[in-house]
Structure formats: structure tokens, C-alpha cells
Amino acid sequence: MIRAALIALALAWGLTGLFILALPETFYALVPGLAAMGPFNSHFVRDVGLAFLASGALLGWGARTGVAAIALAGALWPLLHAIFHVQVWSHRGFPSDGIFAFDLAAVIVPPFVALIAVRAMAGSEGKGQHA
């Protein structure tokens, strides 16, 4: 169950990265509220795509091998990204529209789920088991 959750997140982040790299303008146009952050910047958007791709690869590798430290490395960028979004909300006010729902479902919750799963995987590593 733990590995399955981590692999699902790894696939989601990896596919998100590939989508961003292949269609950066489409990604920019589809993400609720992104255009409000400023004009499209191909370099920046592709950097985000690379970060998602790397996070998905590391999280998947960690889940596949059962090495929590590798999975944690994969969860780190999305976790920092989520914390940044919450920080932005604290300065601009919490959104009460579709942007909030999207951020919560796609940006905030998944890395915390990954962190909880990685912690559980680390606990099973110490017992000689792989979840």
C-alpha cells in the first residue's frame, strides 16, 4: 500500500514534468491562477517541469528499491513547493475559489501524503521489511 501510493505520486509528478516540458504554454494556460502570477516565461515553466520530472524519478526509484532516503529526496521539492504556496496564501489571503481547490488537491496534499508514506517506509526499513 505504501509503495503503491509513492509510485502513484511518482508517476503523477513524472508525467506532470513531461507534460510541462512538452507543452509549457498549454500547462501555463490550464493551471488555475497561474496567469495571475505573471506573464508566461518558457524558461521558468520548463525549470518547473524538470523539477517535477526529477522528483517523480527519485520518488519512484526510492519506492521501487524501498530506500526511504531516495524517496524523501524525491518528495523534497514538491514539499517545499507546497510550503511556498501556503506562504503565498498567508500574504495574499487564502483563495476561496477553484484556485484553492486545485492548489489543495494538486500542490499541497500530495507531498504531505508522500512524506507520511516515506516515514512509514523508513519505519519498515528499520524492521527489515519493505512495505
N, C-alpha and C positions, 0 to 999 in steps of 0.2 A: 504493500500500500504506500509506504513512504517513497520507495523508489519510483513507483508509478506516478505519484504526484510530482516528484522532481523531474522526471522525464517529460511529463506533460508540459510543465513550465519551461523546461529547456527547449522543447520543440516550439512552443509559443514564442519565446524570446528569439530563438534562431530564425524562425520563419518571419517574424517581425523585422529582424535585421535584414534578411534577404529582400523582403518587400520594400523596405526603405531604400536599400541600395539600388534596387531595380527601378523603382518608381518614386523617387523622392518628392516630386511635385504632387503626385496623387496622394501620397501619405500626408503631406502638409495640408492638402485640401480636405482630406477626410477626417482628420483628428479634431474633435470638437474643441474650440477655443484656441487652437494653435496659432491661427492667423492673428489673433488678438495680441500675441506676444511679439509681433513684429513681422516685417516682410520676409518672404521666402529667402533662405540662404542655403544654396545647394551644398556647400562645404560643411556647414554646421549640421544640416539634416543627415548627410551621409556619415558624419562622425558619430551621430547617434545610432545610425544603422550598424556601424562597425561595433559600437559598444554592446548593442543588443546581440549581435552575432557572436561576439566573444563570450558574453555572459551565458548565452544558450549553450555554446560549445563546452565551456567549463562546467556548467551545472550538469549537463548531460554526461560528461566524462566522469565527474565525481559520483553521480548516481549509478552509472554503469559499473564503475570499479568499486563502489562502496567506500570511497575515500572522502570523508566529510570535509576535509580541508580544501580539496579541489572544488567540491560543490559550493562551499562557502565563498570561495573566490569568485565563482560564477554568480552568486547571489549578491555580491557586494555592490556592483554598480547599480542594479535595479533598486536595491535598498537605499542607497544614497540618493538616487533619483526620486524615490518616493518621499524621503525626508525633505528634500528640496521642495517638492510640490506642496507639502504641508506647510513649510516655511513661507512659501509664496502666498498660500491661503491666509496665513496669520497676518500678513502685511496688507493684503488687498481685500480681505474679507472672504469668508467661506462662500463659495458659489452655491446657489440654490436651484440649479437648473441641470440640464443634461451634461454639462461640463463636470459637475460634481460626481454624477453617477458614473460617467466614463472614467474619470480620474480614480475614483474609488475602486472600480472593477478592474481596470487595466493597469493602473500605475501603483496604487497604494497597497491593496490587499495581496497581490501575487508575491512580492518579495518577502512580505512577512510570513506568508504560508511557506515559502521556500526556507526562510530562517528557522521556523519551527520544525520543518521536516529535516533540515540539516542537523539541527540539535538532536533530534530523535535518532538520526542515523549515527551521529557521533556517539551517542549513548550505547547503541548496539555494537559499534566498533569495539568499545571497551570490554564488551562481553564476548567478543569473538564471533558475533553474529552479524549478518548483513540483512537489513530489513527489506 
